[in-house]
Amino acid sequence: MINHDVRVHPSADDFPQEEHLAWKVAQVAADPVEVPQDTADMVVNRIIDNAAVAAASILRRPVTSARTQALGHSGPSAVFGTDATVSPEWAAWANGVAVRELDFHDTFLAAEYSHPGDNIPPILAVAQARGLGGRDLIRGIATGYEIQVDLVKGISLHKHKIDHVAHLGPSAAAGIGTLLRLDPQVIYQAVGQALHTTTATRQSRKGLISSWKAHAPAFAGKMAVEAVDRAMRGEGAPAPIWEGEDGVIAWLLDGPDAHYVVPLPEAGEPKRAILDTYTKEHSAEYQSQAPIDLARRMRDKIGDLSQVESIVLHTSHHTHYVIGTGSNDPQKFDPKASRETLDHSVMYIFAVALEDGEWHHERSYAPERAQRPETVELWHKISTVEDPEWTRRYHSTDPAEKAFGCKAVVTLRDGTEIVDELAVADAHPLGARPFGRADYINKFRTLAEGVVDEAEQDRFLAVAEATADLAPGELGQLNLVVSDDVLARAPQIPGGIF
C-alpha cells in the first residue's frame, strides 16, 4: 500500500492531475491486477449476504416504493424479487434500497463509517446491462470495496456531519470503471462527478430518522452509474474535487489547512480490502452487534431485570454520540419511534436483548415490542458514557485490538454491581463465532424463509457460489424472483410521476 498525502491546493498552485486523489483512485481501478482467491471467495459471501437482507426487506414499504419507481424505466438490468428488467441506474436504485433497508449487511469502521456491500447493486446492475460475466463482476466489486475501505480509513466525514455515502459514490464509480475496463481518464472524471453529486448532511441519521436512511446509499449508487455514463460520453467533473480551494475538503471537511493520509494499493498489488470488512449477525447498527451479544451473555448473571437500578455502557466516542445518550436525541427513548430510530438507539437494543436473549429483524422492532411497559422502564435506566480507551481501540489500525464493543456496568437495587465487557461481536473475524460461508448461507436461508420458495433459494445459492464461472450474459441469474402471491403482500404505494 502507498500512503497518499491529501490536502487543499489553491487554484494558483501547480497541482498536476496525476497528483489528484481522484486520479490515484482511477489508477487503482484501471490496474489489471488479478483478484486473489480469498478476495473472490469473500465477494461471493457478500453477494449471498446482500441477497439475504434484500429478501427479508422485499415487502417493506420503502423497498416497494423504490421497486415501483424502477419498474417505470425499462432496460436490461434485473430488479430484485421480480423477473422484470429496467435501466441499470434504476436497478441500482431499487436493489440498493432493498439491500440497505434493514441495516443488516456488511460494515467497515475506521476514520469514517461505511457499508461496503452498498457497492454491489450498482456494479451488478451495470454488469448485467453490459452482458458481462462473473469474473468481470468480481473484479468490479473488489475495486468498489477497496476504494471505499481506503477512503474510510483516511477521511472522516461524520466529524463535519457529512453522510458516509460521500465515500460510496466514488467507490461505486471506480468499481464500475474496473468492471468496464475503462481508461483511467474516464474513471477519473466519473469519480469526481460521483463525489460531487453524493455529498449530503448526516441529518438522514439524526433525530427523526426516516426511510431516506435506506434510500441514501441507493441514490449514491444510482448517481455513480450516471456519472460513469456521462464520463464515457466525454463529460468532465469539477477538479480537483477533493483538494480544490472550493472543493470538498476546503468547505465540507477539515478546511483549507486539512491534511489526510489515504492508503491505496500500488500498481500490481491485489485488492484485499474486502477481507477487512465484517457482516452483521443481528439487524442493528454495527456498534450494537457486540452489545447485543454481551446482553445475551449477561442476562443469566443479572437474573430478575426488575431489580436493575441502572445500566451504564462504557464505550467509544462514536457509539456514545451516534447511537447512545451522547446524541442528546430524545427520540432514542421514544417507544413510538420509527424502526430506523430504534435501530440507532443502543439503549433500546440492549434492553430488548437483555429481556429476550435474542435479536430478530422484525420481532425486536415491532411497535408492540417497543411499547411494552417493562421494556420502556428498563430502557430508560440505560445510558452510555465515552471511555477514552474504547475510543482509542475503535480507531486502532491494529486489527487485533480494534474494537466496537463496550463494558456494561449493571447496578442492582441492593447495590450489587455486575460488570462484563465484549470487544467485538461473536460474528466478527476475531469473535467467538466468525462468519464463514456456511453462516452466510444460513443467514440467507433464515431471511428468505416465507419469502422465497425453497427451489428458488437452492437455484440462487448454486449460481452465487459459482459466480466466477458465470459466462458473459449470465449475470441475470444472480437475482432472486419471488412469487406474485408474495409480492401481492407488499403495501400499496400511491402513484408518482413515473
Secondary structure, 3 states (H helix, E strand, C coil): CEEEEEECECCCCCCCHHHCHHHHHHHHHHCCCCCCHHHHHHHHHHHHHHHHHHHHHCCCHHHHHHHHHHCCCEEEEECCECCCEECHHHHHHHHHHHHHCCCCCCEEECCCEECHHHHHHHHHHHHHHCCCCHHHHHHHHHHHHHHHHHHHHHCCCHHHCECCHHHHHHHHHHHHHHHCCCCHHHHHHHHHHHHHHCCCEHHHHCCCCCCHHHHHHHHHHHHHHHHHHHHHCCCCCCCCCCCECCCHHHHHCCCCCCEEEEEECCCCCCCCHHHHCECCCCCCCHHHHHHHHHHHHHHHHHCCHHHEEEEEEEECHHHHHHHCHHHCCHHHHCCCCCHHHHCCCHHHHHHHHHHHCCCCCCHHHCHHHHCCHHHHHHHCCEEEEECHHHHHHHHCCCCCCCCCCEEEEEEECCCCEEEEEECCCCCCCCCCCCCCHHHHHHHHHHHHCCCCCHHHHHHHHHHHHCHHHCCCCCHHHCCCECCHHHHCCCCCCCCCCC
